[in-house]
Amino acid sequence: MIDKTELGALFGGLRASVTIANEDFLITFMNDRACTFYAEDGGAELVGKNLLDCHNAEQAAVIRDAYTRYRAGDLTPTRYHRAQNGDSAPESIVHIPLIVEGMFRGIAELIWNERADLVFVAADAD
């Protein structure tokens, strides 16, 4: 896998929650936004835990199915939306297979909110 420092540099400024899990479902990396997003569930302490344990049964089944497809060679990312309570826009979730030297090595899970004010930041006025 890629060095955690390099992952931090790659995903640190991304306005999405990024969690990386290896081929055995173990969480190996979370960017700062993911740690904040999952703060109530343990935040950074989730690194080293099983990704499936962090999801309900329905979401865990989606992840298991994705791993099965990725291991079989279908590398199509898994995308879905999750409705939010209140006035928040739905979250978009994508699982991207991680391939290292031709072998499936896990997934990157990206989660972001579709509200434009959370995605686009206005430039500071000079």
Backbone as CSV, one residue per row, in Angstrom:
resi,resn,N_x,N_y,N_z,CA_x,CA_y,CA_z,C_x,C_y,C_z
1,MET,0.832,-1.185,0.000,0.000,0.000,0.000,0.876,1.248,0.000
2,ILE,0.232,2.360,-0.234,0.923,3.646,-0.242,1.189,4.068,1.194
3,ASP,2.312,4.721,1.406,2.679,5.234,2.718,1.588,6.163,3.251
4,LYS,1.299,6.065,4.566,0.239,6.876,5.175,0.486,8.376,5.053
5,THR,1.744,8.796,5.061,2.064,10.209,4.883,1.670,10.659,3.479
6,GLU,1.942,9.814,2.488,1.563,10.138,1.118,0.047,10.170,0.969
7,LEU,-0.644,9.253,1.640,-2.106,9.256,1.603,-2.650,10.540,2.216
8,GLY,-2.069,10.962,3.323,-2.487,12.203,3.960,-2.311,13.397,3.039
9,ALA,-1.186,13.436,2.331,-0.935,14.526,1.393,-1.917,14.465,0.222
10,LEU,-2.246,13.271,-0.217,-3.151,13.078,-1.347,-4.591,13.431,-0.994
11,PHE,-5.053,13.011,0.180,-6.456,13.157,0.547,-6.719,14.218,1.609
12,GLY,-5.680,14.842,2.147,-5.846,15.790,3.245,-6.732,16.968,2.926
13,GLY,-6.601,17.546,1.757,-7.374,18.723,1.407,-8.673,18.427,0.689
14,LEU,-8.936,17.174,0.414,-10.156,16.797,-0.290,-11.371,17.069,0.585
15,ARG,-12.383,17.680,0.036,-13.594,18.013,0.794,-14.546,16.825,0.800
16,ALA,-14.006,15.672,1.136,-14.785,14.444,1.260,-14.143,13.598,2.349
17,SER,-14.948,12.791,2.964,-14.451,11.820,3.928,-13.817,10.678,3.138
18,VAL,-12.571,10.324,3.457,-11.878,9.237,2.765,-11.417,8.211,3.790
19,THR,-11.896,6.997,3.623,-11.492,5.874,4.474,-10.956,4.787,3.557
20,ILE,-9.797,4.252,3.886,-9.205,3.177,3.096,-9.164,1.924,3.948
21,ALA,-9.641,0.833,3.358,-9.614,-0.465,4.022,-8.883,-1.462,3.129
22,ASN,-8.163,-2.377,3.750,-7.396,-3.352,2.977,-8.290,-4.506,2.506
23,GLU,-7.674,-5.491,1.884,-8.434,-6.613,1.316,-9.111,-7.472,2.381
24,ASP,-8.733,-7.302,3.649,-9.349,-8.044,4.758,-10.353,-7.182,5.521
25,PHE,-10.778,-6.080,4.914,-11.761,-5.152,5.482,-11.215,-4.304,6.636
26,LEU,-9.924,-4.354,6.917,-9.369,-3.565,8.021,-9.093,-2.137,7.565
27,ILE,-9.557,-1.182,8.352,-9.331,0.220,8.041,-7.858,0.545,8.266
28,THR,-7.217,1.070,7.226,-5.790,1.380,7.306,-5.503,2.879,7.272
29,PHE,-6.494,3.680,6.845,-6.277,5.122,6.730,-7.618,5.839,6.782
30,MET,-7.631,7.005,7.442,-8.776,7.921,7.418,-8.214,9.331,7.315
31,ASN,-8.743,10.129,6.388,-8.297,11.518,6.359,-8.973,12.272,7.507
32,ASP,-8.572,13.524,7.715,-9.111,14.307,8.830,-10.625,14.427,8.759
33,ARG,-11.137,14.610,7.555,-12.585,14.752,7.385,-13.308,13.458,7.786
34,ALA,-12.735,12.307,7.486,-13.336,11.030,7.886,-13.307,10.881,9.400
35,CYS,-12.210,11.286,10.017,-12.112,11.208,11.482,-13.194,12.063,12.139
36,THR,-13.443,13.240,11.564,-14.498,14.110,12.079,-15.873,13.520,11.792
37,PHE,-16.068,13.031,10.574,-17.342,12.451,10.156,-17.741,11.290,11.071
38,TYR,-16.759,10.468,11.435,-17.013,9.285,12.265,-16.634,9.500,13.728
39,ALA,-16.573,10.745,14.176,-16.145,11.061,15.545,-16.995,10.337,16.594
40,GLU,-18.296,10.285,16.403,-19.176,9.631,17.377,-18.938,8.129,17.454
41,ASP,-18.344,7.569,16.402,-18.063,6.134,16.359,-16.628,5.806,16.750
42,GLY,-15.831,6.824,17.082,-14.454,6.595,17.486,-13.434,7.386,16.704
43,GLY,-13.832,7.987,15.581,-12.907,8.804,14.795,-11.647,8.052,14.403
44,ALA,-10.501,8.645,14.656,-9.214,8.058,14.266,-8.963,6.693,14.905
45,GLU,-9.639,6.408,16.015,-9.463,5.103,16.667,-10.052,3.959,15.848
46,LEU,-10.789,4.275,14.780,-11.333,3.234,13.913,-10.250,2.596,13.036
47,VAL,-9.116,3.291,12.865,-8.021,2.699,12.093,-7.592,1.415,12.798
48,GLY,-7.545,0.335,12.021,-7.231,-0.985,12.570,-8.468,-1.825,12.855
49,LYS,-9.637,-1.199,12.778,-10.901,-1.905,13.013,-11.453,-2.432,11.688
50,ASN,-12.433,-3.337,11.777,-13.067,-3.906,10.603,-14.084,-2.924,10.032
51,LEU,-13.957,-2.621,8.756,-14.854,-1.697,8.078,-16.310,-2.147,8.186
52,LEU,-16.555,-3.442,8.115,-17.924,-3.949,8.164,-18.580,-3.685,9.511
53,ASP,-17.788,-3.638,10.569,-18.331,-3.370,11.904,-18.790,-1.920,12.057
54,CYS,-18.396,-1.061,11.139,-18.743,0.362,11.192,-19.998,0.681,10.387
55,HIS,-20.629,-0.336,9.826,-21.790,-0.139,8.965,-22.944,-1.023,9.420
56,ASN,-24.154,-0.597,9.089,-25.303,-1.449,9.399,-25.308,-2.639,8.433
57,ALA,-26.214,-3.578,8.652,-26.225,-4.821,7.870,-26.399,-4.563,6.376
58,GLU,-27.271,-3.623,6.033,-27.508,-3.334,4.613,-26.267,-2.755,3.951
59,GLN,-25.619,-1.791,4.603,-24.411,-1.177,4.052,-23.258,-2.182,4.010
60,ALA,-23.144,-3.032,5.035,-22.092,-4.061,5.049,-22.275,-5.028,3.884
61,ALA,-23.538,-5.355,3.546,-23.800,-6.249,2.410,-23.349,-5.604,1.103
62,VAL,-23.561,-4.291,0.945,-23.112,-3.579,-0.254,-21.585,-3.661,-0.362
63,ILE,-20.909,-3.476,0.762,-19.438,-3.519,0.774,-18.947,-4.929,0.464
64,ARG,-19.549,-5.937,1.089,-19.155,-7.334,0.801,-19.344,-7.662,-0.681
65,ASP,-20.475,-7.252,-1.235,-20.733,-7.504,-2.657,-19.691,-6.812,-3.529
66,ALA,-19.329,-5.578,-3.171,-18.310,-4.858,-3.939,-16.977,-5.605,-3.883
67,TYR,-16.579,-6.052,-2.695,-15.322,-6.799,-2.567,-15.357,-8.057,-3.437
68,THR,-16.492,-8.750,-3.445,-16.628,-9.966,-4.259,-16.455,-9.639,-5.742
69,ARG,-17.097,-8.563,-6.204,-16.963,-8.155,-7.606,-15.532,-7.750,-7.924
70,TYR,-14.925,-6.969,-7.032,-13.558,-6.500,-7.285,-12.575,-7.677,-7.341
71,ARG,-12.748,-8.628,-6.455,-11.864,-9.806,-6.457,-12.035,-10.621,-7.732
72,ALA,-13.246,-10.588,-8.297,-13.531,-11.332,-9.528,-13.094,-10.567,-10.777
73,GLY,-12.600,-9.339,-10.603,-12.092,-8.579,-11.730,-12.995,-7.471,-12.231
74,ASP,-14.223,-7.359,-11.704,-15.115,-6.250,-12.073,-14.738,-5.063,-11.201
75,LEU,-14.038,-4.105,-11.769,-13.499,-2.978,-11.000,-14.353,-1.717,-11.101
76,THR,-15.617,-1.891,-11.459,-16.539,-0.767,-11.533,-16.779,-0.230,-10.125
77,PRO,-16.523,1.053,-9.894,-16.784,1.618,-8.558,-18.247,1.449,-8.169
78,THR,-18.492,1.317,-6.883,-19.840,1.222,-6.345,-20.255,2.617,-5.905
79,ARG,-21.416,3.083,-6.393,-21.896,4.413,-6.031,-23.331,4.316,-5.538
80,TYR,-23.633,5.057,-4.501,-25.008,5.155,-4.025,-25.168,6.424,-3.211
81,HIS,-26.416,6.750,-2.920,-26.739,7.943,-2.143,-27.475,7.518,-0.887
82,ARG,-27.274,8.280,0.158,-27.930,8.011,1.438,-28.659,9.287,1.848
83,ALA,-29.976,9.174,2.063,-30.780,10.328,2.470,-30.388,10.753,3.876
84,GLN,-30.494,12.058,4.116,-30.184,12.630,5.419,-31.462,13.162,6.056
85,ASN,-31.443,13.291,7.356,-32.569,13.889,8.069,-32.488,15.402,7.959
86,GLY,-33.616,16.065,8.050,-33.623,17.526,8.056,-33.415,18.115,6.685
87,ASP,-32.747,19.278,6.657,-32.587,20.007,5.400,-31.273,19.707,4.681
88,SER,-30.526,18.734,5.165,-29.255,18.390,4.523,-29.501,17.651,3.212
89,ALA,-28.649,17.895,2.251,-28.698,17.161,0.987,-28.229,15.728,1.233
90,PRO,-28.620,14.796,0.367,-28.171,13.422,0.554,-26.651,13.306,0.417
91,GLU,-26.113,12.320,1.075,-24.675,12.056,0.950,-24.451,11.149,-0.248
92,SER,-23.362,11.399,-0.936,-22.936,10.526,-2.018,-21.810,9.665,-1.483
93,ILE,-21.879,8.376,-1.777,-20.874,7.426,-1.313,-20.348,6.672,-2.531
94,VAL,-19.040,6.533,-2.603,-18.450,5.741,-3.678,-17.359,4.859,-3.072
95,HIS,-17.323,3.610,-3.507,-16.255,2.675,-3.144,-15.430,2.437,-4.402
96,ILE,-14.158,2.734,-4.299,-13.241,2.596,-5.422,-12.264,1.467,-5.103
97,PRO,-12.146,0.471,-5.981,-11.193,-0.613,-5.707,-9.756,-0.108,-5.788
98,LEU,-8.920,-0.590,-4.896,-7.498,-0.254,-4.906,-6.737,-1.447,-5.475
99,ILE,-6.066,-1.208,-6.575,-5.313,-2.255,-7.252,-3.835,-1.914,-7.145
100,VAL,-3.057,-2.807,-6.577,-1.622,-2.615,-6.430,-0.931,-3.793,-7.112
101,GLU,-0.063,-3.476,-8.076,0.661,-4.493,-8.840,-0.284,-5.566,-9.371
102,GLY,-1.444,-5.101,-9.885,-2.401,-5.995,-10.516,-3.288,-6.779,-9.573
103,MET,-3.135,-6.576,-8.270,-3.914,-7.335,-7.284,-4.856,-6.421,-6.525
104,PHE,-6.066,-6.921,-6.232,-7.020,-6.181,-5.424,-6.482,-6.106,-4.002
105,ARG,-6.363,-4.883,-3.468,-5.786,-4.683,-2.131,-6.715,-3.955,-1.171
106,GLY,-7.950,-3.686,-1.599,-8.893,-3.032,-0.705,-9.691,-1.972,-1.436
107,ILE,-10.311,-1.075,-0.644,-11.127,-0.026,-1.232,-10.813,1.326,-0.601
108,ALA,-11.142,2.354,-1.349,-11.211,3.708,-0.812,-12.693,4.043,-0.788
109,GLU,-13.189,4.417,0.389,-14.581,4.837,0.529,-14.593,6.348,0.649
110,LEU,-15.252,7.020,-0.287,-15.374,8.474,-0.269,-16.824,8.835,-0.005
111,ILE,-17.033,9.771,0.909,-18.374,10.241,1.239,-18.348,11.767,1.213
112,TRP,-19.319,12.343,0.517,-19.421,13.791,0.523,-20.884,14.182,0.475
113,ASN,-21.141,15.393,0.941,-22.470,15.966,0.934,-22.601,16.785,-0.334
114,GLU,-23.711,16.691,-0.999,-23.864,17.346,-2.295,-24.204,18.831,-2.221
115,ARG,-24.442,19.347,-1.040,-24.761,20.771,-0.939,-23.593,21.598,-1.445
116,ALA,-23.881,22.514,-2.350,-22.821,23.303,-2.974,-22.020,24.111,-1.970
117,ASP,-22.663,24.594,-0.902,-21.926,25.408,0.064,-20.916,24.587,0.863
118,LEU,-21.033,23.275,0.820,-20.048,22.425,1.481,-18.963,21.948,0.528
119,VAL,-19.240,22.023,-0.758,-18.282,21.552,-1.751,-17.404,22.686,-2.258
120,PHE,-18.030,23.831,-2.496,-17.309,24.967,-3.064,-17.109,26.025,-1.993
121,VAL,-15.884,26.475,-1.844,-15.552,27.489,-0.859,-15.237,28.780,-1.589
122,ALA,-15.867,29.855,-1.179,-15.608,31.160,-1.821,-14.187,31.606,-1.512
123,ALA,-13.536,32.198,-2.483,-12.181,32.736,-2.284,-12.250,33.945,-1.368
124,ASP,-11.265,34.100,-0.512,-11.209,35.269,0.361,-10.968,36.527,-0.462
125,ALA,-11.679,37.579,-0.082,-11.487,38.869,-0.759,-10.181,39.502,-0.298
126,ASP,-9.480,40.092,-1.186,-8.210,40.752,-0.827,-8.453,42.102,-0.227
